[in-house]
């Protein structure tokens, strides 16, 4: 993950928000990045498989009844 340069943070905007974002960098906290990968990758696969089956079956969650027009 990219982050703002340390010189810029310290010189100009050394706030809690920027320091928190710096703490989320993958090279500073490898255990956090691995935890996110191991928990979110299966979720991403489940969503992808669900969308794949929904697309193949042609069904969506908001199907409206089809009305025939007689005339």
mmJSON file of the N, C-alpha and C atoms, coordinates in Angstrom:
{"data_MODEL":{"atom_site":{
"group_PDB":["ATOM","ATOM","ATOM","ATOM","ATOM","ATOM","ATOM","ATOM","ATOM","ATOM","ATOM","ATOM","ATOM","ATOM","ATOM","ATOM","ATOM","ATOM","ATOM","ATOM","ATOM","ATOM","ATOM","ATOM","ATOM","ATOM","ATOM","ATOM","ATOM","ATOM","ATOM","ATOM","ATOM","ATOM","ATOM","ATOM","ATOM","ATOM","ATOM","ATOM","ATOM","ATOM","ATOM","ATOM","ATOM","ATOM","ATOM","ATOM","ATOM","ATOM","ATOM","ATOM","ATOM","ATOM","ATOM","ATOM","ATOM","ATOM","ATOM","ATOM","ATOM","ATOM","ATOM","ATOM","ATOM","ATOM","ATOM","ATOM","ATOM","ATOM","ATOM","ATOM","ATOM","ATOM","ATOM","ATOM","ATOM","ATOM","ATOM","ATOM","ATOM","ATOM","ATOM","ATOM","ATOM","ATOM","ATOM","ATOM","ATOM","ATOM","ATOM","ATOM","ATOM","ATOM","ATOM","ATOM","ATOM","ATOM","ATOM","ATOM","ATOM","ATOM","ATOM","ATOM","ATOM","ATOM","ATOM","ATOM","ATOM","ATOM","ATOM","ATOM","ATOM","ATOM","ATOM","ATOM","ATOM","ATOM","ATOM","ATOM","ATOM","ATOM","ATOM","ATOM","ATOM","ATOM","ATOM","ATOM","ATOM","ATOM","ATOM","ATOM","ATOM","ATOM","ATOM","ATOM","ATOM","ATOM","ATOM","ATOM","ATOM","ATOM","ATOM","ATOM","ATOM","ATOM","ATOM","ATOM","ATOM","ATOM","ATOM","ATOM","ATOM","ATOM","ATOM","ATOM","ATOM","ATOM","ATOM","ATOM","ATOM","ATOM","ATOM","ATOM","ATOM","ATOM","ATOM","ATOM","ATOM","ATOM","ATOM","ATOM","ATOM","ATOM","ATOM","ATOM","ATOM","ATOM","ATOM","ATOM","ATOM","ATOM","ATOM","ATOM","ATOM","ATOM","ATOM","ATOM","ATOM","ATOM","ATOM","ATOM","ATOM","ATOM","ATOM","ATOM","ATOM","ATOM","ATOM","ATOM","ATOM","ATOM","ATOM","ATOM","ATOM","ATOM","ATOM","ATOM","ATOM","ATOM","ATOM","ATOM","ATOM"],
"id":[1,2,3,4,5,6,7,8,9,10,11,12,13,14,15,16,17,18,19,20,21,22,23,24,25,26,27,28,29,30,31,32,33,34,35,36,37,38,39,40,41,42,43,44,45,46,47,48,49,50,51,52,53,54,55,56,57,58,59,60,61,62,63,64,65,66,67,68,69,70,71,72,73,74,75,76,77,78,79,80,81,82,83,84,85,86,87,88,89,90,91,92,93,94,95,96,97,98,99,100,101,102,103,104,105,106,107,108,109,110,111,112,113,114,115,116,117,118,119,120,121,122,123,124,125,126,127,128,129,130,131,132,133,134,135,136,137,138,139,140,141,142,143,144,145,146,147,148,149,150,151,152,153,154,155,156,157,158,159,160,161,162,163,164,165,166,167,168,169,170,171,172,173,174,175,176,177,178,179,180,181,182,183,184,185,186,187,188,189,190,191,192,193,194,195,196,197,198,199,200,201,202,203,204,205,206,207,208,209,210,211,212,213],
"type_symbol":["N","C","C","N","C","C","N","C","C","N","C","C","N","C","C","N","C","C","N","C","C","N","C","C","N","C","C","N","C","C","N","C","C","N","C","C","N","C","C","N","C","C","N","C","C","N","C","C","N","C","C","N","C","C","N","C","C","N","C","C","N","C","C","N","C","C","N","C","C","N","C","C","N","C","C","N","C","C","N","C","C","N","C","C","N","C","C","N","C","C","N","C","C","N","C","C","N","C","C","N","C","C","N","C","C","N","C","C","N","C","C","N","C","C","N","C","C","N","C","C","N","C","C","N","C","C","N","C","C","N","C","C","N","C","C","N","C","C","N","C","C","N","C","C","N","C","C","N","C","C","N","C","C","N","C","C","N","C","C","N","C","C","N","C","C","N","C","C","N","C","C","N","C","C","N","C","C","N","C","C","N","C","C","N","C","C","N","C","C","N","C","C","N","C","C","N","C","C","N","C","C","N","C","C","N","C","C","N","C","C","N","C","C"],
"label_atom_id":["N","CA","C","N","CA","C","N","CA","C","N","CA","C","N","CA","C","N","CA","C","N","CA","C","N","CA","C","N","CA","C","N","CA","C","N","CA","C","N","CA","C","N","CA","C","N","CA","C","N","CA","C","N","CA","C","N","CA","C","N","CA","C","N","CA","C","N","CA","C","N","CA","C","N","CA","C","N","CA","C","N","CA","C","N","CA","C","N","CA","C","N","CA","C","N","CA","C","N","CA","C","N","CA","C","N","CA","C","N","CA","C","N","CA","C","N","CA","C","N","CA","C","N","CA","C","N","CA","C","N","CA","C","N","CA","C","N","CA","C","N","CA","C","N","CA","C","N","CA","C","N","CA","C","N","CA","C","N","CA","C","N","CA","C","N","CA","C","N","CA","C","N","CA","C","N","CA","C","N","CA","C","N","CA","C","N","CA","C","N","CA","C","N","CA","C","N","CA","C","N","CA","C","N","CA","C","N","CA","C","N","CA","C","N","CA","C","N","CA","C","N","CA","C","N","CA","C","N","CA","C","N","CA","C","N","CA","C","N","CA","C","N","CA","C","N","CA","C"],
"label_alt_id":[null,null,null,null,null,null,null,null,null,null,null,null,null,null,null,null,null,null,null,null,null,null,null,null,null,null,null,null,null,null,null,null,null,null,null,null,null,null,null,null,null,null,null,null,null,null,null,null,null,null,null,null,null,null,null,null,null,null,null,null,null,null,null,null,null,null,null,null,null,null,null,null,null,null,null,null,null,null,null,null,null,null,null,null,null,null,null,null,null,null,null,null,null,null,null,null,null,null,null,null,null,null,null,null,null,null,null,null,null,null,null,null,null,null,null,null,null,null,null,null,null,null,null,null,null,null,null,null,null,null,null,null,null,null,null,null,null,null,null,null,null,null,null,null,null,null,null,null,null,null,null,null,null,null,null,null,null,null,null,null,null,null,null,null,null,null,null,null,null,null,null,null,null,null,null,null,null,null,null,null,null,null,null,null,null,null,null,null,null,null,null,null,null,null,null,null,null,null,null,null,null,null,null,null,null,null,null,null,null,null,null,null,null],
"label_comp_id":["UNK","UNK","UNK","UNK","UNK","UNK","UNK","UNK","UNK","UNK","UNK","UNK","UNK","UNK","UNK","UNK","UNK","UNK","UNK","UNK","UNK","UNK","UNK","UNK","UNK","UNK","UNK","UNK","UNK","UNK","UNK","UNK","UNK","UNK","UNK","UNK","UNK","UNK","UNK","UNK","UNK","UNK","UNK","UNK","UNK","UNK","UNK","UNK","UNK","UNK","UNK","UNK","UNK","UNK","UNK","UNK","UNK","UNK","UNK","UNK","UNK","UNK","UNK","UNK","UNK","UNK","UNK","UNK","UNK","UNK","UNK","UNK","UNK","UNK","UNK","UNK","UNK","UNK","UNK","UNK","UNK","UNK","UNK","UNK","UNK","UNK","UNK","UNK","UNK","UNK","UNK","UNK","UNK","UNK","UNK","UNK","UNK","UNK","UNK","UNK","UNK","UNK","UNK","UNK","UNK","UNK","UNK","UNK","UNK","UNK","UNK","UNK","UNK","UNK","UNK","UNK","UNK","UNK","UNK","UNK","UNK","UNK","UNK","UNK","UNK","UNK","UNK","UNK","UNK","UNK","UNK","UNK","UNK","UNK","UNK","UNK","UNK","UNK","UNK","UNK","UNK","UNK","UNK","UNK","UNK","UNK","UNK","UNK","UNK","UNK","UNK","UNK","UNK","UNK","UNK","UNK","UNK","UNK","UNK","UNK","UNK","UNK","UNK","UNK","UNK","UNK","UNK","UNK","UNK","UNK","UNK","UNK","UNK","UNK","UNK","UNK","UNK","UNK","UNK","UNK","UNK","UNK","UNK","UNK","UNK","UNK","UNK","UNK","UNK","UNK","UNK","UNK","UNK","UNK","UNK","UNK","UNK","UNK","UNK","UNK","UNK","UNK","UNK","UNK","UNK","UNK","UNK","UNK","UNK","UNK","UNK","UNK","UNK"],
"label_asym_id":["A","A","A","A","A","A","A","A","A","A","A","A","A","A","A","A","A","A","A","A","A","A","A","A","A","A","A","A","A","A","A","A","A","A","A","A","A","A","A","A","A","A","A","A","A","A","A","A","A","A","A","A","A","A","A","A","A","A","A","A","A","A","A","A","A","A","A","A","A","A","A","A","A","A","A","A","A","A","A","A","A","A","A","A","A","A","A","A","A","A","A","A","A","A","A","A","A","A","A","A","A","A","A","A","A","A","A","A","A","A","A","A","A","A","A","A","A","A","A","A","A","A","A","A","A","A","A","A","A","A","A","A","A","A","A","A","A","A","A","A","A","A","A","A","A","A","A","A","A","A","A","A","A","A","A","A","A","A","A","A","A","A","A","A","A","A","A","A","A","A","A","A","A","A","A","A","A","A","A","A","A","A","A","A","A","A","A","A","A","A","A","A","A","A","A","A","A","A","A","A","A","A","A","A","A","A","A","A","A","A","A","A","A"],
"label_entity_id":["1","1","1","1","1","1","1","1","1","1","1","1","1","1","1","1","1","1","1","1","1","1","1","1","1","1","1","1","1","1","1","1","1","1","1","1","1","1","1","1","1","1","1","1","1","1","1","1","1","1","1","1","1","1","1","1","1","1","1","1","1","1","1","1","1","1","1","1","1","1","1","1","1","1","1","1","1","1","1","1","1","1","1","1","1","1","1","1","1","1","1","1","1","1","1","1","1","1","1","1","1","1","1","1","1","1","1","1","1","1","1","1","1","1","1","1","1","1","1","1","1","1","1","1","1","1","1","1","1","1","1","1","1","1","1","1","1","1","1","1","1","1","1","1","1","1","1","1","1","1","1","1","1","1","1","1","1","1","1","1","1","1","1","1","1","1","1","1","1","1","1","1","1","1","1","1","1","1","1","1","1","1","1","1","1","1","1","1","1","1","1","1","1","1","1","1","1","1","1","1","1","1","1","1","1","1","1","1","1","1","1","1","1"],
"label_seq_id":[1,1,1,2,2,2,3,3,3,4,4,4,5,5,5,6,6,6,7,7,7,8,8,8,9,9,9,10,10,10,11,11,11,12,12,12,13,13,13,14,14,14,15,15,15,16,16,16,17,17,17,18,18,18,19,19,19,20,20,20,21,21,21,22,22,22,23,23,23,24,24,24,25,25,25,26,26,26,27,27,27,28,28,28,29,29,29,30,30,30,31,31,31,32,32,32,33,33,33,34,34,34,35,35,35,36,36,36,37,37,37,38,38,38,39,39,39,40,40,40,41,41,41,42,42,42,43,43,43,44,44,44,45,45,45,46,46,46,47,47,47,48,48,48,49,49,49,50,50,50,51,51,51,52,52,52,53,53,53,54,54,54,55,55,55,56,56,56,57,57,57,58,58,58,59,59,59,60,60,60,61,61,61,62,62,62,63,63,63,64,64,64,65,65,65,66,66,66,67,67,67,68,68,68,69,69,69,70,70,70,71,71,71],
"pdbx_PDB_ins_code":[null,null,null,null,null,null,null,null,null,null,null,null,null,null,null,null,null,null,null,null,null,null,null,null,null,null,null,null,null,null,null,null,null,null,null,null,null,null,null,null,null,null,null,null,null,null,null,null,null,null,null,null,null,null,null,null,null,null,null,null,null,null,null,null,null,null,null,null,null,null,null,null,null,null,null,null,null,null,null,null,null,null,null,null,null,null,null,null,null,null,null,null,null,null,null,null,null,null,null,null,null,null,null,null,null,null,null,null,null,null,null,null,null,null,null,null,null,null,null,null,null,null,null,null,null,null,null,null,null,null,null,null,null,null,null,null,null,null,null,null,null,null,null,null,null,null,null,null,null,null,null,null,null,null,null,null,null,null,null,null,null,null,null,null,null,null,null,null,null,null,null,null,null,null,null,null,null,null,null,null,null,null,null,null,null,null,null,null,null,null,null,null,null,null,null,null,null,null,null,null,null,null,null,null,null,null,null,null,null,null,null,null,null],
"Cartn_x":[0.834,0.0,0.878,0.424,1.155,0.642,1.486,1.134,1.861,1.453,2.123,3.534,4.467,5.836,5.915,6.843,6.979,7.367,8.19,8.589,7.386,6.507,5.327,4.4,4.216,3.34,3.906,5.192,5.795,5.873,6.123,6.313,5.007,4.013,2.823,1.574,1.275,-0.016,0.13,0.857,1.061,-0.168,-1.203,-2.424,-2.677,-3.652,-3.985,-4.438,-5.193,-5.712,-4.579,-3.585,-2.49,-1.613,-1.431,-0.62,-1.332,-2.657,-3.426,-3.296,-3.385,-3.228,-1.833,-0.826,0.531,0.662,-0.073,0.026,-0.603,-1.456,-2.102,-1.27,-0.123,0.723,1.151,1.14,1.435,2.883,3.793,5.188,5.489,4.633,4.822,4.102,3.058,2.263,1.903,2.843,2.568,1.51,1.393,0.38,-1.022,-1.22,-2.528,-2.853,-1.889,-2.166,-2.468,-1.785,-2.075,-3.44,-3.793,-5.106,-6.208,-6.058,-7.058,-7.15,-6.015,-6.026,-6.741,-6.4,-6.989,-8.474,-8.963,-10.388,-11.209,-10.662,-11.458,-11.392,-10.36,-10.29,-11.412,-11.726,-12.874,-14.196,-14.339,-15.557,-15.664,-14.554,-14.547,-14.904,-14.39,-14.73,-16.208,-16.773,-18.197,-19.055,-18.711,-19.464,-19.34,-18.149,-17.951,-18.754,-18.728,-19.475,-20.963,-21.444,-22.875,-23.289,-22.469,-22.779,-22.701,-21.778,-21.668,-22.916,-23.375,-24.595,-25.825,-25.893,-27.022,-27.03,-25.86,-25.777,-26.103,-25.663,-25.935,-27.391,-28.033,-29.433,-30.381,-29.895,-30.738,-31.682,-31.456,-32.321,-31.61,-32.396,-31.885,-32.821,-32.425,-33.229,-34.49,-34.548,-35.684,-36.414,-36.853,-37.608,-39.054,-39.554,-40.942,-41.752,-43.014,-43.873,-43.979,-44.049,-44.195,-45.673,-46.061,-47.462,-47.566,-48.56,-48.803,-49.819,-49.534,-50.438,-51.275,-52.589,-53.499,-54.182,-54.186,-54.795,-55.141],
"Cartn_y":[-1.18,0.0,1.242,2.242,3.493,4.408,5.31,6.268,7.566,8.613,9.897,9.792,10.576,10.529,10.945,10.344,10.624,12.075,12.644,14.044,14.967,14.701,15.54,15.449,14.238,14.042,14.758,14.603,15.208,16.722,17.242,18.678,19.444,18.875,19.654,19.159,17.9,17.38,16.215,16.395,15.301,15.183,14.567,14.377,12.905,12.635,11.249,10.473,11.152,10.475,9.969,10.819,10.408,9.371,9.479,8.478,7.125,7.142,5.902,5.27,6.088,5.555,4.989,5.622,5.088,3.751,3.551,2.296,1.13,1.421,0.378,-0.078,0.507,0.106,-1.336,-2.064,-3.496,-3.778,-2.91,-3.175,-2.813,-2.006,-1.692,-2.68,-3.308,-4.211,-5.454,-6.359,-7.525,-8.46,-8.537,-9.433,-8.93,-7.622,-7.064,-7.345,-7.197,-7.44,-8.914,-9.814,-11.239,-11.604,-11.009,-11.275,-10.811,-9.636,-9.125,-10.03,-10.481,-11.362,-12.674,-13.295,-14.592,-14.491,-13.371,-13.256,-12.748,-11.862,-11.236,-11.962,-12.725,-13.467,-14.496,-15.291,-16.196,-15.45,-14.299,-13.505,-13.05,-12.62,-12.203,-13.366,-14.556,-15.725,-16.081,-15.995,-16.287,-15.311,-14.038,-13.033,-13.298,-13.61,-13.895,-15.117,-16.18,-17.392,-17.116,-16.349,-16.005,-15.204,-14.239,-13.45,-14.294,-15.215,-16.093,-16.952,-17.556,-18.37,-17.521,-16.311,-15.436,-15.048,-14.814,-14.461,-15.628,-16.819,-17.989,-18.404,-18.216,-18.615,-17.549,-16.343,-15.281,-14.688,-14.953,-14.427,-13.314,-12.334,-11.272,-11.141,-10.375,-10.226,-9.402,-8.577,-7.676,-7.972,-9.186,-9.495,-9.046,-8.39,-7.952,-8.93,-8.978,-9.869,-9.336,-10.252,-9.861,-9.798,-8.671,-8.497,-8.604,-9.338,-9.453,-8.42,-7.759,-6.741,-7.384,-7.394,-7.95,-6.788,-6.865,-5.724,-5.95],
"Cartn_z":[0.0,0.0,0.0,-0.673,-0.704,0.391,0.787,1.822,1.52,2.214,2.028,2.585,2.06,2.559,4.026,4.737,6.164,6.417,5.556,5.731,5.631,4.703,4.52,5.732,6.238,7.399,8.607,8.847,10.028,9.927,8.737,8.582,8.479,7.842,7.504,8.224,8.121,8.559,9.528,10.58,11.534,12.436,11.896,12.657,12.905,13.727,14.047,12.822,11.955,10.769,9.885,9.583,8.708,9.372,10.675,11.369,11.379,11.493,11.418,10.031,8.985,7.626,7.406,7.97,7.843,8.553,9.645,10.385,9.616,8.64,7.848,6.657,6.455,5.327,5.487,4.405,4.469,4.846,4.479,4.829,6.281,6.922,8.333,9.239,8.73,9.553,8.728,8.519,7.662,8.237,9.549,10.114,9.797,9.776,9.419,7.962,7.074,5.655,5.399,6.089,5.911,6.486,7.618,8.216,7.264,6.688,5.75,4.527,4.016,2.849,3.18,4.304,4.647,4.965,5.443,5.755,4.582,3.775,2.729,1.391,1.138,-0.121,-0.236,0.816,0.7,0.512,1.138,0.951,-0.498,-1.065,-2.467,-3.388,-3.099,-3.901,-3.796,-2.609,-2.425,-3.214,-3.163,-3.922,-5.419,-5.89,-7.305,-7.753,-6.967,-7.325,-7.322,-6.344,-6.28,-7.513,-7.899,-9.091,-10.359,-10.394,-11.549,-11.707,-10.614,-10.682,-10.997,-10.463,-10.763,-12.242,-12.789,-14.205,-15.109,-14.728,-15.567,-15.504,-14.37,-14.254,-14.804,-14.991,-15.526,-14.507,-13.241,-12.192,-11.452,-11.058,-10.201,-9.014,-8.053,-6.844,-7.041,-8.072,-8.267,-9.562,-9.726,-10.937,-10.755,-11.774,-11.771,-12.615,-12.309,-13.094,-14.515,-15.432,-16.826,-17.161,-17.743,-18.122,-19.635,-20.047,-21.471,-21.886,-22.962,-23.483,-24.556,-24.326,-25.341,-26.033,-27.316,-27.968,-29.329],
"occupancy":[1.0,1.0,1.0,1.0,1.0,1.0,1.0,1.0,1.0,1.0,1.0,1.0,1.0,1.0,1.0,1.0,1.0,1.0,1.0,1.0,1.0,1.0,1.0,1.0,1.0,1.0,1.0,1.0,1.0,1.0,1.0,1.0,1.0,1.0,1.0,1.0,1.0,1.0,1.0,1.0,1.0,1.0,1.0,1.0,1.0,1.0,1.0,1.0,1.0,1.0,1.0,1.0,1.0,1.0,1.0,1.0,1.0,1.0,1.0,1.0,1.0,1.0,1.0,1.0,1.0,1.0,1.0,1.0,1.0,1.0,1.0,1.0,1.0,1.0,1.0,1.0,1.0,1.0,1.0,1.0,1.0,1.0,1.0,1.0,1.0,1.0,1.0,1.0,1.0,1.0,1.0,1.0,1.0,1.0,1.0,1.0,1.0,1.0,1.0,1.0,1.0,1.0,1.0,1.0,1.0,1.0,1.0,1.0,1.0,1.0,1.0,1.0,1.0,1.0,1.0,1.0,1.0,1.0,1.0,1.0,1.0,1.0,1.0,1.0,1.0,1.0,1.0,1.0,1.0,1.0,1.0,1.0,1.0,1.0,1.0,1.0,1.0,1.0,1.0,1.0,1.0,1.0,1.0,1.0,1.0,1.0,1.0,1.0,1.0,1.0,1.0,1.0,1.0,1.0,1.0,1.0,1.0,1.0,1.0,1.0,1.0,1.0,1.0,1.0,1.0,1.0,1.0,1.0,1.0,1.0,1.0,1.0,1.0,1.0,1.0,1.0,1.0,1.0,1.0,1.0,1.0,1.0,1.0,1.0,1.0,1.0,1.0,1.0,1.0,1.0,1.0,1.0,1.0,1.0,1.0,1.0,1.0,1.0,1.0,1.0,1.0,1.0,1.0,1.0,1.0,1.0,1.0,1.0,1.0,1.0,1.0,1.0,1.0],
"B_iso_or_equiv":[0.0,0.0,0.0,0.0,0.0,0.0,0.0,0.0,0.0,0.0,0.0,0.0,0.0,0.0,0.0,0.0,0.0,0.0,0.0,0.0,0.0,0.0,0.0,0.0,0.0,0.0,0.0,0.0,0.0,0.0,0.0,0.0,0.0,0.0,0.0,0.0,0.0,0.0,0.0,0.0,0.0,0.0,0.0,0.0,0.0,0.0,0.0,0.0,0.0,0.0,0.0,0.0,0.0,0.0,0.0,0.0,0.0,0.0,0.0,0.0,0.0,0.0,0.0,0.0,0.0,0.0,0.0,0.0,0.0,0.0,0.0,0.0,0.0,0.0,0.0,0.0,0.0,0.0,0.0,0.0,0.0,0.0,0.0,0.0,0.0,0.0,0.0,0.0,0.0,0.0,0.0,0.0,0.0,0.0,0.0,0.0,0.0,0.0,0.0,0.0,0.0,0.0,0.0,0.0,0.0,0.0,0.0,0.0,0.0,0.0,0.0,0.0,0.0,0.0,0.0,0.0,0.0,0.0,0.0,0.0,0.0,0.0,0.0,0.0,0.0,0.0,0.0,0.0,0.0,0.0,0.0,0.0,0.0,0.0,0.0,0.0,0.0,0.0,0.0,0.0,0.0,0.0,0.0,0.0,0.0,0.0,0.0,0.0,0.0,0.0,0.0,0.0,0.0,0.0,0.0,0.0,0.0,0.0,0.0,0.0,0.0,0.0,0.0,0.0,0.0,0.0,0.0,0.0,0.0,0.0,0.0,0.0,0.0,0.0,0.0,0.0,0.0,0.0,0.0,0.0,0.0,0.0,0.0,0.0,0.0,0.0,0.0,0.0,0.0,0.0,0.0,0.0,0.0,0.0,0.0,0.0,0.0,0.0,0.0,0.0,0.0,0.0,0.0,0.0,0.0,0.0,0.0,0.0,0.0,0.0,0.0,0.0,0.0],
"pdbx_formal_charge":[null,null,null,null,null,null,null,null,null,null,null,null,null,null,null,null,null,null,null,null,null,null,null,null,null,null,null,null,null,null,null,null,null,null,null,null,null,null,null,null,null,null,null,null,null,null,null,null,null,null,null,null,null,null,null,null,null,null,null,null,null,null,null,null,null,null,null,null,null,null,null,null,null,null,null,null,null,null,null,null,null,null,null,null,null,null,null,null,null,null,null,null,null,null,null,null,null,null,null,null,null,null,null,null,null,null,null,null,null,null,null,null,null,null,null,null,null,null,null,null,null,null,null,null,null,null,null,null,null,null,null,null,null,null,null,null,null,null,null,null,null,null,null,null,null,null,null,null,null,null,null,null,null,null,null,null,null,null,null,null,null,null,null,null,null,null,null,null,null,null,null,null,null,null,null,null,null,null,null,null,null,null,null,null,null,null,null,null,null,null,null,null,null,null,null,null,null,null,null,null,null,null,null,null,null,null,null,null,null,null,null,null,null],
"auth_seq_id":[1,1,1,2,2,2,3,3,3,4,4,4,5,5,5,6,6,6,7,7,7,8,8,8,9,9,9,10,10,10,11,11,11,12,12,12,13,13,13,14,14,14,15,15,15,16,16,16,17,17,17,18,18,18,19,19,19,20,20,20,21,21,21,22,22,22,23,23,23,24,24,24,25,25,25,26,26,26,27,27,27,28,28,28,29,29,29,30,30,30,31,31,31,32,32,32,33,33,33,34,34,34,35,35,35,36,36,36,37,37,37,38,38,38,39,39,39,40,40,40,41,41,41,42,42,42,43,43,43,44,44,44,45,45,45,46,46,46,47,47,47,48,48,48,49,49,49,50,50,50,51,51,51,52,52,52,53,53,53,54,54,54,55,55,55,56,56,56,57,57,57,58,58,58,59,59,59,60,60,60,61,61,61,62,62,62,63,63,63,64,64,64,65,65,65,66,66,66,67,67,67,68,68,68,69,69,69,70,70,70,71,71,71],
"auth_comp_id":["UNK","UNK","UNK","UNK","UNK","UNK","UNK","UNK","UNK","UNK","UNK","UNK","UNK","UNK","UNK","UNK","UNK","UNK","UNK","UNK","UNK","UNK","UNK","UNK","UNK","UNK","UNK","UNK","UNK","UNK","UNK","UNK","UNK","UNK","UNK","UNK","UNK","UNK","UNK","UNK","UNK","UNK","UNK","UNK","UNK","UNK","UNK","UNK","UNK","UNK","UNK","UNK","UNK","UNK","UNK","UNK","UNK","UNK","UNK","UNK","UNK","UNK","UNK","UNK","UNK","UNK","UNK","UNK","UNK","UNK","UNK","UNK","UNK","UNK","UNK","UNK","UNK","UNK","UNK","UNK","UNK","UNK","UNK","UNK","UNK","UNK","UNK","UNK","UNK","UNK","UNK","UNK","UNK","UNK","UNK","UNK","UNK","UNK","UNK","UNK","UNK","UNK","UNK","UNK","UNK","UNK","UNK","UNK","UNK","UNK","UNK","UNK","UNK","UNK","UNK","UNK","UNK","UNK","UNK","UNK","UNK","UNK","UNK","UNK","UNK","UNK","UNK","UNK","UNK","UNK","UNK","UNK","UNK","UNK","UNK","UNK","UNK","UNK","UNK","UNK","UNK","UNK","UNK","UNK","UNK","UNK","UNK","UNK","UNK","UNK","UNK","UNK","UNK","UNK","UNK","UNK","UNK","UNK","UNK","UNK","UNK","UNK","UNK","UNK","UNK","UNK","UNK","UNK","UNK","UNK","UNK","UNK","UNK","UNK","UNK","UNK","UNK","UNK","UNK","UNK","UNK","UNK","UNK","UNK","UNK","UNK","UNK","UNK","UNK","UNK","UNK","UNK","UNK","UNK","UNK","UNK","UNK","UNK","UNK","UNK","UNK","UNK","UNK","UNK","UNK","UNK","UNK","UNK","UNK","UNK","UNK","UNK","UNK"],
"auth_asym_id":["A","A","A","A","A","A","A","A","A","A","A","A","A","A","A","A","A","A","A","A","A","A","A","A","A","A","A","A","A","A","A","A","A","A","A","A","A","A","A","A","A","A","A","A","A","A","A","A","A","A","A","A","A","A","A","A","A","A","A","A","A","A","A","A","A","A","A","A","A","A","A","A","A","A","A","A","A","A","A","A","A","A","A","A","A","A","A","A","A","A","A","A","A","A","A","A","A","A","A","A","A","A","A","A","A","A","A","A","A","A","A","A","A","A","A","A","A","A","A","A","A","A","A","A","A","A","A","A","A","A","A","A","A","A","A","A","A","A","A","A","A","A","A","A","A","A","A","A","A","A","A","A","A","A","A","A","A","A","A","A","A","A","A","A","A","A","A","A","A","A","A","A","A","A","A","A","A","A","A","A","A","A","A","A","A","A","A","A","A","A","A","A","A","A","A","A","A","A","A","A","A","A","A","A","A","A","A","A","A","A","A","A","A"],
"auth_atom_id":["N","CA","C","N","CA","C","N","CA","C","N","CA","C","N","CA","C","N","CA","C","N","CA","C","N","CA","C","N","CA","C","N","CA","C","N","CA","C","N","CA","C","N","CA","C","N","CA","C","N","CA","C","N","CA","C","N","CA","C","N","CA","C","N","CA","C","N","CA","C","N","CA","C","N","CA","C","N","CA","C","N","CA","C","N","CA","C","N","CA","C","N","CA","C","N","CA","C","N","CA","C","N","CA","C","N","CA","C","N","CA","C","N","CA","C","N","CA","C","N","CA","C","N","CA","C","N","CA","C","N","CA","C","N","CA","C","N","CA","C","N","CA","C","N","CA","C","N","CA","C","N","CA","C","N","CA","C","N","CA","C","N","CA","C","N","CA","C","N","CA","C","N","CA","C","N","CA","C","N","CA","C","N","CA","C","N","CA","C","N","CA","C","N","CA","C","N","CA","C","N","CA","C","N","CA","C","N","CA","C","N","CA","C","N","CA","C","N","CA","C","N","CA","C","N","CA","C","N","CA","C","N","CA","C","N","CA","C","N","CA","C","N","CA","C","N","CA","C"],
"pdbx_PDB_model_num":[1,1,1,1,1,1,1,1,1,1,1,1,1,1,1,1,1,1,1,1,1,1,1,1,1,1,1,1,1,1,1,1,1,1,1,1,1,1,1,1,1,1,1,1,1,1,1,1,1,1,1,1,1,1,1,1,1,1,1,1,1,1,1,1,1,1,1,1,1,1,1,1,1,1,1,1,1,1,1,1,1,1,1,1,1,1,1,1,1,1,1,1,1,1,1,1,1,1,1,1,1,1,1,1,1,1,1,1,1,1,1,1,1,1,1,1,1,1,1,1,1,1,1,1,1,1,1,1,1,1,1,1,1,1,1,1,1,1,1,1,1,1,1,1,1,1,1,1,1,1,1,1,1,1,1,1,1,1,1,1,1,1,1,1,1,1,1,1,1,1,1,1,1,1,1,1,1,1,1,1,1,1,1,1,1,1,1,1,1,1,1,1,1,1,1,1,1,1,1,1,1,1,1,1,1,1,1,1,1,1,1,1,1]
}}}
